[in-house]
């Protein structure tokens, strides 16, 4: 069990809706081979804001949650 159980539900919904594919179709790929895909950035930002995050540094809590990362 994780304290971020709501995030697992949201991450699963994003996956079932194939939202990543839709996002990547509407946002062009960056010319850099080091850049994140648009879907990775947006999905992470959505999860962070859902959890109450206020800045991009708040995603550290998401990355450390093993249960959430196994879902994604």
Secondary structure, 3 states (H helix, E strand, C coil): CCCCHHHHHHHHHHHHCCHHHHHHHHCCCCCCCCCCCHHHHHHHHHHHHHHCCCCHHHHHHHHCCHHHHHHC
